[in-house]
Amino acid sequence: MIFLSILFYGSFAIAEEGIGFKVIVHTSNPTKQLSKQELSQLFLKKVKQWKDHNETVLPVDLVDDSPVRQKFSERIHGRGVASIKAYWQKQIFSGRGVPPEEKKSDEEVLKYVSENPGAVGYIAEATKIDAYNNVKVLAIVDK
């Protein structure tokens, strides 16, 4: 039994390592790269306007049980999804804001970003964006 648990845990860790994401915006957005901090501020709605053009930022998250969202939260916000949910509960309760819209799949995020010039989202690294002419990938830097 212990041997099986070790095997299961080991394979889970390996599968977890392979999860990656890419950040996408509408092609009309002149932004080419963002730092992790800038991206976090956009998704926490601490910054509401794009700095490169006069457009309201429309962040879009994947649902909270998505492995891609979990990885995004860890790498960009430096904390887990539960912590981000707690942040939004405080914002809602105090009347200061509402969380980004959530989508169930990469395809829904792609559709949303392709239809909204101010949108920013993330999808699994392996997801193809070729079918969406109005979407481009941003570079994320560690500044």
Backbone torsions as a table, in degrees:
resi	resn	phi	psi	omega
1	MET	NA	-44.7	179.3
2	ILE	-63.4	-41.1	178.7
3	PHE	-59.1	-44.1	178.5
4	LEU	-63.8	-39.2	178.4
5	SER	-63.2	-40.4	179.5
6	ILE	-66.2	-43.1	178.1
7	LEU	-61.0	-46.3	-179.7
8	PHE	-62.0	-46.8	-178.9
9	TYR	-61.9	-43.7	-179.6
10	GLY	-61.3	-42.4	-179.1
11	SER	-70.5	-33.8	177.1
12	PHE	-63.7	-43.4	-179.6
13	ALA	-63.1	-40.2	179.6
14	ILE	-65.9	-44.6	179.1
15	ALA	-62.7	-38.8	-179.5
16	GLU	-62.6	-37.8	-180.0
17	GLU	-61.5	-31.9	-176.1
18	GLY	-77.2	-4.9	-178.1
19	ILE	-80.1	125.3	176.6
20	GLY	-136.6	171.1	179.6
21	PHE	-144.7	162.4	171.4
22	LYS	-132.1	147.8	-178.2
23	VAL	-97.9	134.0	-177.0
24	ILE	-124.3	150.2	174.9
25	VAL	-139.0	170.3	175.7
26	HIS	-68.6	145.5	-178.3
27	THR	-63.7	-21.4	178.1
28	SER	-74.4	-12.0	179.5
29	ASN	-77.5	119.8	-178.1
30	PRO	-74.5	-9.4	179.5
31	THR	-62.3	134.6	-179.7
32	LYS	-111.5	-26.4	179.8
33	GLN	-152.4	156.1	176.5
34	LEU	-139.6	151.4	172.0
35	SER	-81.4	164.5	176.7
36	LYS	-59.4	-40.5	-179.9
37	GLN	-63.5	-45.1	179.0
38	GLU	-61.6	-42.8	-179.9
39	LEU	-64.3	-42.4	177.3
40	SER	-59.9	-43.7	180.0
41	GLN	-63.9	-34.3	177.1
42	LEU	-66.6	-44.7	-177.6
43	PHE	-74.2	-24.7	175.6
44	LEU	-89.6	2.6	178.9
45	LYS	58.2	33.1	173.0
46	LYS	-82.7	-22.6	172.8
47	VAL	-119.0	125.1	-172.6
48	LYS	-108.2	-12.8	-180.0
49	GLN	-123.9	142.4	173.5
50	TRP	-66.8	137.8	-177.9
51	LYS	-75.6	-25.2	-176.8
52	ASP	-89.3	-12.2	179.2
53	HIS	-160.2	162.3	-174.0
54	ASN	-85.6	73.6	-179.1
55	GLU	-137.9	137.8	176.1
56	THR	-69.9	135.9	177.9
57	VAL	-74.7	129.3	178.0
58	LEU	-121.6	82.7	179.3
59	PRO	-71.2	148.1	177.9
60	VAL	-135.9	127.0	-179.9
61	ASP	-100.6	158.7	164.9
62	LEU	-82.7	162.8	179.5
63	VAL	-59.1	155.1	-170.3
64	ASP	-67.1	-17.8	177.7
65	ASP	-92.7	6.6	178.7
66	SER	-73.8	128.5	175.9
67	PRO	-60.1	-31.0	178.5
68	VAL	-68.0	-41.7	177.1
69	ARG	-63.8	-40.7	179.3
70	GLN	-59.6	-44.9	179.4
71	LYS	-66.6	-41.2	177.8
72	PHE	-59.1	-48.3	-179.1
73	SER	-60.0	-43.8	-179.6
74	GLU	-64.5	-45.9	-174.5
75	ARG	-79.1	-35.6	-176.0
76	ILE	-92.7	-47.1	-178.6
77	HIS	-88.7	-18.5	-177.4
78	GLY	73.8	21.8	177.5
79	ARG	-155.8	166.2	-175.8
80	GLY	-78.4	170.9	-179.3
81	VAL	-60.8	-40.0	-179.3
82	ALA	-59.9	-39.5	178.7
83	SER	-66.3	-39.8	177.7
84	ILE	-67.0	-40.2	176.9
85	LYS	-61.1	-40.5	178.5
86	ALA	-63.9	-40.5	176.2
87	TYR	-57.0	-47.2	-177.8
88	TRP	-68.5	-32.6	176.4
89	GLN	-62.4	-40.5	177.1
90	LYS	-64.9	-41.8	179.8
91	GLN	-63.2	-44.4	179.7
92	ILE	-63.7	-48.5	-176.8
93	PHE	-61.3	-36.4	-178.2
94	SER	-87.5	-2.1	178.7
95	GLY	76.4	18.8	-176.6
96	ARG	-94.6	-9.0	179.8
97	GLY	167.0	170.9	177.2
98	VAL	-126.7	150.4	-177.9
99	PRO	-68.5	164.8	175.5
100	PRO	-60.2	153.9	174.1
101	GLU	-59.9	146.2	178.7
102	GLU	-111.4	141.7	176.8
103	LYS	-121.4	149.8	-175.5
104	LYS	-82.1	-18.2	-174.7
105	SER	-147.8	164.0	175.1
106	ASP	-59.1	-39.9	-179.3
107	GLU	-61.1	-40.0	178.2
108	GLU	-67.0	-37.4	177.0
109	VAL	-66.0	-45.3	178.5
110	LEU	-58.3	-44.5	-179.8
111	LYS	-62.8	-45.8	-179.5
112	TYR	-60.3	-48.3	-178.6
113	VAL	-65.6	-39.0	-178.9
114	SER	-67.4	-22.3	-177.8
115	GLU	-100.2	-5.9	-175.2
116	ASN	-131.2	107.4	-177.1
117	PRO	-56.9	-26.5	-180.0
118	GLY	-91.1	-0.8	-173.1
119	ALA	-73.2	149.5	170.9
120	VAL	-140.5	134.2	-179.6
121	GLY	-147.7	-177.3	176.6
122	TYR	-141.2	150.6	-178.9
123	ILE	-141.1	167.4	177.5
124	ALA	-58.0	141.9	-177.9
125	GLU	-56.8	-34.0	-177.1
126	ALA	-79.8	-11.2	-177.2
127	THR	-68.6	131.1	178.9
128	LYS	-81.4	139.7	179.0
129	ILE	-111.0	3.2	-174.9
130	ASP	-54.1	-34.7	-176.8
131	ALA	-74.7	-9.1	-177.7
132	TYR	-112.3	101.7	-176.4
133	ASN	-68.3	-22.2	-175.0
134	ASN	-99.5	23.4	-176.6
135	VAL	-127.5	138.2	173.8
136	LYS	-135.8	159.8	-178.8
137	VAL	-96.2	136.2	176.5
138	LEU	-95.6	149.6	171.4
139	ALA	-84.3	139.3	177.5
140	ILE	-111.1	125.4	-179.0
141	VAL	-113.8	158.7	-175.1
142	ASP	-90.6	1.0	-177.9
143	LYS	-2.5	NA	NA
